């Protein structure tokens, strides 16, 4: 049987379910939930694959951009798209990911290298 590559939506569902279970069992982690496919309100009706919300400060959000196994989580196109969404929405951090890897970035801060 040929090896199947992981579908982005399947990966997204599994990852978000896992994160939400982790948050439920560990109240010391100061995030309340991760949501799926929310419109981030920028040009082109772009969506975040996931939004991890702080339970301490509702303005603190980590956005997720996920791809299938054909991608590398550090691919320049993926990172630029995710960074732009995070920057435009004022999110401090964003994650790019594939079933093989997750990478977290701090969003660009104007005036800082």
N, C-alpha and C positions, 0 to 999 in steps of 0.2 A: 504494500500500500504506500503511495507516495506521501511524503511529509507535507502537511498543510501549513501554510503561513497563517499567522494569527490575524484575524479580521480586526480592524480598528474598533468597531462597535462592541465586539465581544470582549476585547481587552479593556475597553472603557468600562463596560458593565461590571466585569470582574474586579477591576481595580477600585472603582468607586464603592462597590459592595464591601470589599475588604477594608477600605479606609473607614467607612461608616461603622462597621463592626468594631474596628480598633478604637474608634472614638467613643462608642457606647461602653466598652469595657474599661476604658482608661480615662476617668474624669479629670485626671491631672494634666492631660493633654488639652490645652486651652483652645480647641477648635470644636465647633458644635456640629458641623455636618459638611459634606461635600455634595454639591448639586451637579446635575448633568445637563449639557446642551442649553445653556442660558445665553440669550442674546446679549452681547456686550455693548450694543448700541453704537457701533462705529460704522463708517461707510461700508456699504456692501452687505449689511445685515449679518455681520460676522458673529459666530457663536464660540463660546469657550467650551471645550470638551468637559471641563470640570471647574467648579469654583469652591475652594475650601474656605469656610467662613470662621472667623475667630469668635469664640464665645465670650471674650472679654471686651473686644472693641469691634463693633459691626463694620467699621470702615476698613478693617484689616482682612484682606482677601488674598489668597494665593490662587492664581488661575493656572489651569492645566491645558496643554495642547498635546494631543496624543496621535500617534501614527502606527501603522502596521509594521511588521517585521522587515519590510523592504526599506525602511528608513533607518537612519542613525539619529539618535536623540539630539546630537549636536550639529545636525545639518543646518547650514547657514540660512536657508530659506525658512525652515521650521522655526529656528530661534528668532529670526527677524520678525516673522508674523506674530509669534507669541509675545515678543517684547513690545511690539507696537500696540497690541491689544492691552497688555498690562499697563503700559505707559499712558495710553489714552484714557484709561479708566482709573488711574491713580492707585493701582495695586503695587505693593512694595516688592512682591516676589512673584515669579512664575515658574512653572515646571514644564519641561518638554519630555516626552517619553515614548517608548516603544515597549513591547513585551520583554525586551532584553535589558533595557536601561531607563532610568529616570534621572533627570538632571535638573537641579534647582538653581535659579539665577536671581540675583537682586536686580530689580528694574533700574534702568538708567536714571540717574539723578542729574538734572541740568546743572552744569558748572562743575561736576566732579568727573574725573577721568575714569 
